[in-house]
Amino acid sequence: MSWDIITIIATAAATLLTAVPIGVWVGARLVRTKYQAEIDDLRADVKKKIADAQNRELENVRKAADILVANIVPPLEAQITKLNNEVARLNDVLESIWGCPHIAVCPAKHKLLQPQKSSFGAEPDRGGGIADSDGTHRKPERGKARDDPYGADGGCYGDGD
């Protein structure tokens, strides 16, 4: 009988010693699988929230660009139209200078013919002007200006230019 009890105790002890680590291992695997699924869900949720944040940021940029266009472009277009009208009016006035009987002593004409310094210190390119050998532009002599741009005194179609 004592051998039977010892055999039962030894079998129970061996079963306990092998069953507990296997049970713990199986339990750990189940818990790990559960937590891994939870982590995967959280990662997917984070990716979705990042994508939503990027979409909101892009939408905010689009709205800001629309506001910028709505608030800046129309006033600039109006200003450009106004400047074009003023330049056209100024051109009409400047063209009338050449037909003026007082052209020889006209201070506006002489100011227009003088080269203007730009804000950077260099003369702007006025185009079509012929520079002398020393690089200066022609300046009219006092009292020698043309009276009629289309006349025989060397106007636009004569040999004066």
Backbone as a ProteinNet text record, in pm:
[ID]
protein_1_A
[PRIMARY]
MSWDIITIIATAAATLLTAVPIGVWVGARLVRTKYQAEIDDLRADVKKKIADAQNRELENVRKAADILVANIVPPLEAQITKLNNEVARLNDVLESIWGCPHIAVCPAKHKLLQPQKSSFGAEPDRGGGIADSDGTHRKPERGKARDDPYGADGGCYGDGD
[TERTIARY]
78	0	84.8	189.3	271.5	330.6	353.6	404.6	296.7	177	67.2	49.7	61.1	48.4	166.1	282.8	401	388.7	340.3	323.5	221	112.1	7.9	62.5	133.1	189.7	294	378.5	482.4	418.6	313.9	245.8	179.1	115.9	48.9	151.7	263.3	369.4	427.5	451.1	505.5	405.7	279.9	176.1	168.8	175.7	173.1	294	407.8	529.7	529	471.6	468.1	344.1	236.6	111.4	113.9	172.3	173	250.2	372.2	439.3	367.2	308.6	235.6	111.9	44.2	-74.8	-39.2	71.9	117.9	155.3	221.4	262.4	140.9	45	-76.7	-150.6	-159.6	-225.1	-153.1	-20.4	58	36.1	27.9	4.2	-132.8	-231.6	-366.3	-369.8	-306.6	-302.3	-224.1	-113.8	-33.2	-112.5	-183.3	-265.5	-372.4	-433.2	-534.8	-474.9	-360.4	-296.7	-244.4	-196.7	-148.4	-263.6	-379.7	-497.2	-535.2	-527.3	-558.6	-457.7	-330.4	-225.7	-248	-283	-309.8	-427.4	-531.5	-646.2	-604.7	-522.6	-476.5	-387.7	-301.6	-217.8	-302.8	-402.2	-492.3	-566.5	-606.9	-676.8	-584.5	-459.8	-362.2	-339.4	-324.7	-306.2	-426.8	-546.3	-667.7	-672	-636.2	-637.6	-532.1	-415.2	-311.7	-361.9	-426	-481.5	-589.5	-675	-779.1	-716.8	-612.6	-545	-481.8	-421.7	-362.9	-470.3	-584	-694.5	-748.1	-760.4	-805	-704.3	-576.1	-472.3	-479	-495.8	-508.6	-632.9	-741.1	-864	-845	-774.4	-745.5	-658.6	-562.1	-476.6	-559.7	-648.8	-736.1	-824.2	-881.1	-966.3	-885.7	-763.8	-679.2	-645	-617.2	-586.8	-709.3	-827.6	-950.2	-974.5	-952.6	-969.1	-868.5	-745.7	-641.8	-678.4	-722.7	-761.4	-881.3	-977.8	-1098.3	-1069.1	-974.3	-947.8	-837.6	-751.2	-636.8	-649.4	-695.2	-696.5	-791.6	-917.4	-1004.3	-951.1	-899.2	-844.1	-723.2	-640.1	-525.6	-571.7	-673.6	-725.8	-781.5	-852.4	-906.6	-794.3	-689.6	-576.3	-503.8	-489.6	-424	-506.4	-637.8	-724.7	-711.8	-710.9	-697.1	-562.5	-454.9	-322.2	-316.3	-378.1	-380.7	-452.8	-563.9	-637.2	-553.2	-483.4	-399.8	-282.1	-223.3	-112.3	-161.6	-278.5	-334	-359.6	-414.1	-438.1	-306.9	-205.9	-75.3	-13.7	-25.9	26	-41.5	-173.1	-243.7	-189.6	-167.1	-114.9	26.4	108.5	246.7	251.8	164.4	160.8	120.3	39.7	-3	108.9	214.1	326.2	389	401	473.7	400.9	273	199.8	184	239.9	224.3	308.6	252.7	330.5	445	444.5	548.7	646.5	661.9	744.5	891.1	937.2	1078.3	1116.8	1025.9	1057.7	975.9	924	836.8	920.1	899.3	976.2	936.3	812.7	770.4	842.2	856.1	924.2	1070.2	1136.1	1277.7	1296.5	1202.3	1210.8	1193	1102.7	1079.9	1199.2	1272.5	1385.6	1512.5	1516	1634	1629.2	1744.9	1746.1	1713.4	1639	1597.1	1676.7	1723.5	1794.5	1691	1716.5	1625.3	1659.5	1581.6	1603.4	1731.8	1786.8	1909.3	2032.7	2014.1	2127.2	2162.9	2104.5	2134.3	2021.5	2055.1	1953.4	1868	1735.8	1650.3	1669.5	1643.5	1653.9	1527.2	1541.3	1425.5	1400.1	1489.6	1470.2	1471.8	1533.7	1532.3	1625.2	1678.3	1767.4	1906.6	1973.7	2110.9	2203.3	2298.4	2392.4	2512.3	2564.4	2687.9	2803.5	2918.3	3035	3074.2	3044.2	3079.4	2967	2858.6	2753.8	2641.2	2644.7	2535.5	2432.5	2308.6	2200.5	2195	2134.6	2119	2028.9	2064.2	1980.2	1952.8	1830.9	1800.8	1869.9	1907	1963.3	1848.5	1867.5	1764.2	1737.9	1607.5	1570.1	1580.6	1622.2	1639	1537.8	1435.1	1339.8	1249.3	1193	1103.5	970.2	909.5	776.6	670	689.7	589.6	653.8	603.2	667.5	657	563.5	545.7	589.5	649.9	689.7	821.9	869.4	992.2	1116.2	1101.8	1218.5	1287.4	1262.2	1330	1251	1121.5	1035.8	1043.3	933.6	930.3	966	926	952	1064.8	1123.3	1234.7	1365.7	1475.3	1606.9	1664.7	1583.2	1634.2	1656.8	1593.2	1609.4	1695
-116.5	0	126.7	123.8	243.3	273.6	159.6	185.6	247.3	215.5	273.2	421.5	455.5	595.9	675.2	618.5	687.3	703.6	605.4	612.8	718.9	724.2	824.9	964.8	983	1113.1	1154.3	1057.8	1088.3	1123.1	1053.7	1082.4	1219.4	1246.2	1375.5	1488.2	1467.6	1569.5	1589.1	1484.5	1495.1	1565.3	1534.4	1599	1747.7	1777.5	1918.2	1993.5	1932.7	2000.2	2024.3	1935.8	1955.3	2032.1	2019.9	2084.3	2234.1	2274.8	2417.1	2499.5	2462.2	2543.7	2542.7	2430.2	2426.6	2514.4	2511.7	2595.7	2743.7	2773.5	2913	2955.8	2869.8	2903.3	2924.7	2837.4	2850.9	2978	3006.1	3129.2	3253.9	3252.4	3366.7	3385.8	3278.9	3288.8	3349.3	3307.9	3362.4	3512.8	3548.6	3690.3	3770.8	3714.8	3785.6	3805.1	3706.3	3717.4	3824.8	3827.1	3927	4067.3	4085.2	4217.2	4257.4	4159.5	4189.7	4240.3	4178.4	4224.9	4366.5	4393.9	4527.2	4630.7	4593.8	4683.4	4710.6	4606.9	4625.7	4721.2	4707.2	4799.1	4942.4	4958.2	5092	5153.4	5072.2	5123.1	5166.8	5088.3	5124.3	5254.3	5267.5	5389.2	5511.6	5494.5	5604.7	5644.8	5546.5	5577.2	5651.8	5608.8	5676.3	5819.7	5841.4	5977.6	6065.9	6009.4	6086.7	6125.8	6032.8	6062.6	6170.3	6162.8	6264.7	6401	6402	6529.3	6588.9	6505.2	6555.1	6607.9	6540.3	6587.2	6721	6735.2	6863.5	6974.3	6941.4	7040	7083.2	6987.8	7021.8	7106.4	7073.4	7151.9	7293.9	7307.9	7441.8	7521.6	7455.4	7524.6	7568.4	7482.8	7519.3	7637.9	7635.9	7747	7875.1	7865.9	7985.5	8040.6	7952.4	7998.3	8064	8007.8	8067.9	8205.3	8217.9	8347.4	8447.6	8402.8	8490.2	8538.9	8447.6	8485.3	8579.3	8551.7	8634	8773.9	8786.1	8916	8996	8933.1	9004.6	9026	8927	8936.8	9046.3	9054.8	9160.4	9302.4	9336.5	9471.1	9494.2	9391.9	9408	9424.7	9350.5	9366.6	9506.7	9556.7	9692.7	9795	9774.5	9867	9860.9	9742.8	9730.1	9799.9	9782.7	9850.4	10001.7	10049.9	10194	10244.6	10169.3	10209.4	10208.9	10109.9	10106.4	10227.8	10265.3	10384	10510.5	10520.2	10638.1	10644.2	10529.7	10527.2	10566.4	10519.5	10557	10707.5	10761.9	10907.2	10983.3	10937.2	11002.9	10996.7	10883.1	10872.9	10973.1	10989.5	11088.4	11229.1	11260.6	11393.5	11410.5	11308.4	11319	11333.3	11266.1	11280	11421.4	11486.8	11622.9	11724.8	11689.8	11783.1	11821.2	11725.8	11751.4	11850.4	11868.5	11964.5	12100.3	12116.6	12240.6	12351.7	12475	12585.5	12628.9	12594.1	12633.7	12520.2	12430.1	12311.4	12345	12453.3	12488.3	12516.3	12563.7	12598.9	12514.6	12404.1	12320.3	12246	12274.7	12204.4	12057.1	12024.1	11883.9	11801.1	11857.2	11785.1	11761.5	11862.6	11847.9	11747.1	11744.5	11644.2	11503	11490.8	11358.6	11309.8	11399.3	11360	11333.6	11375.4	11350.2	11206.6	11140.8	11003.5	11004.6	10906.2	10897.3	10787.7	10815.9	10715.5	10624.5	10494.6	10401.4	10395.1	10321.2	10312	10235.9	10162.6	10087	10161.8	10282.1	10362.8	10348.1	10254	10235.8	10296.3	10342.7	10400.6	10289.7	10312.1	10209.9	10206.1	10091.1	10076.4	10132.8	10240.5	10303.5	10246.8	10170.3	10106	10203.9	10168.1	10248.7	10368.3	10401.3	10517.4	10481.4	10576.3	10552.2	10623	10549.1	10607.4	10663.4	10772.8	10828.5	10737.9	10769.9	10685	10682.4	10788.2	10788.3	10730.9	10681.8	10614.5	10705.1	10835.2	10922.9	10930.7	10951.5	10962.3	11104.7	11116.9	11248.5	11334.2	11459.6	11555.5	11668.4	11719.6	11827	11957.9	12032	12163.8	12260.3	12358.9	12458.1	12538.9	12555.1	12636.3	12564.3	12437.5	12365	12250.4	12247.2	12137.1	12150.8	12040.6	12040.3	12102	12166.5	12220.9	12120.1	12056.7	11966.7	11830	11725.3	11595.3	11537.2	11586.4	11531.4	11630.3	11736.8	11840.8	11810	11907.2	11890.1	11920.3	11948.9	11984.9	11862.7	11744.4	11624.6	11556.6	11549.5	11486	11336.8	11272.6	11127.2	11058.3	11116	11050.4	11119.3	11219	11288.6	11223.3	11293.2	11236.5	11285.9	11345.6	11400.4	11295.2	11181.4	11078.1	10967.9
0	0	0	65.4	68.7	-68.3	-140.5	-277.2	-365.4	-344.3	-421.8	-391.9	-269.3	-230.1	-285	-276.7	-327.7	-478.6	-547.4	-692.7	-727.8	-655.4	-681.1	-653.7	-546.2	-510.5	-615	-654.3	-753.9	-887.4	-928.1	-1054.3	-1048	-935.7	-918.4	-919.9	-855.9	-852.7	-992.1	-1064.5	-1200.4	-1290.1	-1274.4	-1354.7	-1321.2	-1194	-1152.2	-1205	-1195.2	-1240.1	-1391.2	-1466.5	-1611.8	-1655.4	-1586	-1626.1	-1596.7	-1488.6	-1452.1	-1554.8	-1592.5	-1693	-1827	-1865.3	-1992.1	-1982.6	-1871.3	-1850.9	-1851.7	-1787.3	-1784.4	-1925.5	-1997.3	-2133.6	-2222.8	-2215.4	-2295.5	-2255.9	-2127.4	-2080.4	-2130.8	-2127.7	-2176.4	-2325.9	-2401.4	-2545.9	-2573.2	-2497.9	-2516.8	-2483.8	-2373.6	-2334.3	-2437.8	-2485.7	-2585.6	-2714.3	-2758.3	-2879.1	-2860.1	-2741.4	-2711.4	-2717.3	-2653.6	-2651.5	-2789.7	-2866.2	-3001.4	-3088.8	-3075.8	-3151.2	-3107.7	-2979.9	-2927.6	-2979.2	-2982.8	-3034.2	-3182.7	-3258.1	-3401.3	-3422.6	-3341.5	-3351.4	-3319.8	-3215.4	-3178	-3287.3	-3348.9	-3457.9	-3576.5	-3610.8	-3720.7	-3687.1	-3561.8	-3518.8	-3527.8	-3489.6	-3498.1	-3643.6	-3733.4	-3875.6	-3931.2	-3890.6	-3936.6	-3885.6	-3759.4	-3703.5	-3769.6	-3803.2	-3874.1	-4012.1	-4081.7	-4214.9	-4205.3	-4103.1	-4083.7	-4055.2	-3973.7	-3942.9	-4068.6	-4151.8	-4276.4	-4370	-4377.8	-4461.1	-4410.9	-4278.5	-4222.6	-4252.2	-4243.1	-4272.9	-4419.7	-4510.4	-4652.6	-4677.6	-4613.1	-4629.2	-4576	-4465.6	-4412	-4508.1	-4570.2	-4667.6	-4787.8	-4834.1	-4947.2	-4911.4	-4791.5	-4748.1	-4738	-4685.2	-4673.9	-4812.4	-4907	-5043.7	-5105.9	-5083.4	-5136	-5074.7	-4945.2	-4878.5	-4932.6	-4950.2	-5002.9	-5142.4	-5226.5	-5362.6	-5359.2	-5273.7	-5268.1	-5214.9	-5122.6	-5060	-5126.3	-5201.7	-5257.7	-5407.1	-5479.5	-5625.6	-5676.4	-5631.3	-5684.7	-5662.3	-5542.2	-5528	-5619.9	-5639	-5728.9	-5872.9	-5914.2	-6049.2	-6069	-5968.5	-5977.7	-5985.7	-5907.5	-5909.2	-6043.6	-6100.3	-6230.9	-6338.1	-6334	-6430.7	-6416.7	-6293.4	-6268.5	-6321.1	-6294.5	-6342.5	-6494.9	-6558.8	-6705.2	-6761.4	-6699.5	-6744.9	-6727.1	-6612.7	-6588	-6685	-6715.6	-6811.6	-6950.2	-6989.2	-7119.2	-7124.6	-7017.4	-7011	-7017.2	-6944.3	-6945.6	-7085.2	-7153.4	-7290.2	-7383	-7367.8	-7449.6	-7423.9	-7297.2	-7262.4	-7317	-7304.5	-7352.7	-7504.3	-7575	-7720.4	-7762	-7678.3	-7713.3	-7693.4	-7620.6	-7599.3	-7732	-7823.7	-7948.4	-8038.6	-8019.9	-8101.7	-8033.9	-7917.6	-7841.1	-7902.7	-7915.7	-7971.8	-7880.2	-7755.2	-7659.7	-7633.1	-7726.9	-7707	-7683.3	-7737.2	-7723.7	-7579.4	-7499	-7360.4	-7261.8	-7306.9	-7222.7	-7118.3	-6988.3	-6884.5	-6873.6	-6902.2	-6894.6	-6999.8	-7120.6	-7228.6	-7191.7	-7137.6	-7100.9	-6987.7	-6893.2	-6785.5	-6841.1	-6938.1	-6996.2	-7076.9	-7137	-7220.3	-7139.7	-7014	-6930.8	-6880.9	-6875.4	-6822.9	-6673.7	-6632.7	-6493.6	-6424.2	-6304.8	-6225.1	-6159.3	-6162	-6096.9	-5948.6	-5875.1	-5731.3	-5699.1	-5795.6	-5772	-5820.4	-5872.5	-5914.3	-6060.2	-6131.4	-6273.1	-6355	-6473	-6558.5	-6617.3	-6623.8	-6683.5	-6834.1	-6893.6	-7038	-7099.1	-7173.9	-7235.9	-7374.5	-7426.8	-7555.8	-7671	-7779	-7899.7	-7896.2	-7781.8	-7771.9	-7818.4	-7882	-7927.6	-7830.9	-7777.8	-7682.6	-7757.7	-7705.7	-7762.6	-7727.6	-7778.4	-7754.4	-7607.1	-7533.4	-7391.6	-7304.2	-7367.7	-7292.2	-7248	-7278.2	-7237.4	-7348.1	-7309.3	-7406.2	-7460.9	-7579.5	-7640.7	-7555	-7538.6	-7469.7	-7567.7	-7569.5	-7663.8	-7623	-7722.7	-7694.7	-7674.5	-7587.7	-7561.1	-7687.7	-7720.8	-7834.9	-7967.3	-7969.7	-8095.2	-8107.5	-8024.7	-8029.2	-8149.9	-8194.4	-8309.4	-8270.6	-8365.7	-8342.9	-8382.9	-8495.7	-8550.2	-8572.3	-8506.7	-8521.8	-8662.3	-8742.2	-8875.9	-8984.1	-8942.1	-9035.7	-9104	-9180.8	-9257.9	-9177.7	-9049.8	-8969.5	-8908.4	-8960.6	-8908.7	-8801.8	-8817.1	-8716.6	-8724	-8693.4	-8683.9	-8815.3	-8928.9	-9055.9	-9132.4	-9074.2	-9140.4	-9106.2	-9130.6	-9103.2	-8970.9	-8884.3	-8759.1	-8652.6	-8663.1	-8559.2	-8604.6
[MASK]
+++++++++++++++++++++++++++++++++++++++++++++++++++++++++++++++++++++++++++++++++++++++++++++++++++++++++++++++++++++++++++++++++++++++++++++++++++++++++++++++++

